[in-house]
Amino acid sequence: MKRLSLILVLVVAGCATLQPLVNPVDAIVGEAITAARAPAAEQAAALARAEKQARSAGTNPLDWLRLATFLATLPPPLRDDARALELLGPLADSASPGVGRFAALLSSQISERQRIARELDHLAREARERDRLDKERDRLDKERDKREEKLRRRQK
């Protein structure tokens, strides 16, 4: 009976100490999703916590990945793509499972977002320039029309 009790105690104690294995990248993605859905104040607090943890941890790549993920996924003004890319650079390795691949994926997504933003800026500048030229053309057309009208009146 004592032996059975001892076995039950050991089994229960063993089960209590076992924790489910959590993929660290999955945990980071989960935190980022939670933060992205939170109110702005909670987003800022989550980013501050990640920043503090990364700075205090030193070289722990998971803490730097967490911070970079927040910087890349939170909405403006908390988003900082340039800083996220800087943090992801040393971690990104598409051949390395887990942290390396996720960092590489996130880096490529940030780079694509930046490329699209640059392209949109370029297109907006072109549109403004076209508008300016159209207005100038309209002004010149009106001046020409006025001159032609004056010439017609003189000829009559």
Secondary structure by P-SEA (a helix, b strand, c coil): caaaaaaaaaaaaaaaaccccccaaaaaaaaaaaaaaccaaaaaaaaaaaaaaaaaacccaaaaaaaaaaaaccccccccaaaaaaaaccccccccccaaaaaaaaaaaaaaaaaaaaaaaaaaaaaaaaaaaaaaaaaaaaaaaaaaaaaaaaac
